[in-house]
């Protein structure tokens, strides 16, 4: 019998740290602009709280949508993060 593993546990520590860093930048930008999380959710159709907490990876397309809503380029969330 093959044992199933939880794929979320397979994310490396590096990947989790990267996702947290991106999430912190999303939250900081949203807060700086005074945009409530609920409004960002309605503008982007995404699960912003999970991205901001770093509990899940933000897909590139969704990051582009969030960036547009927050009036910046997607690279704003990525530049300078060590991998």
Buried (B, 14 or more C-beta within 10 A) or exposed (E): EEEEEEEEEEEEEEEBBBBBBBBBBBBEBBEEEEBEBEEBBEBBEBBBBBBBBBBBBBEEEBBBBBBEBBEBEBEBBBEEEEE
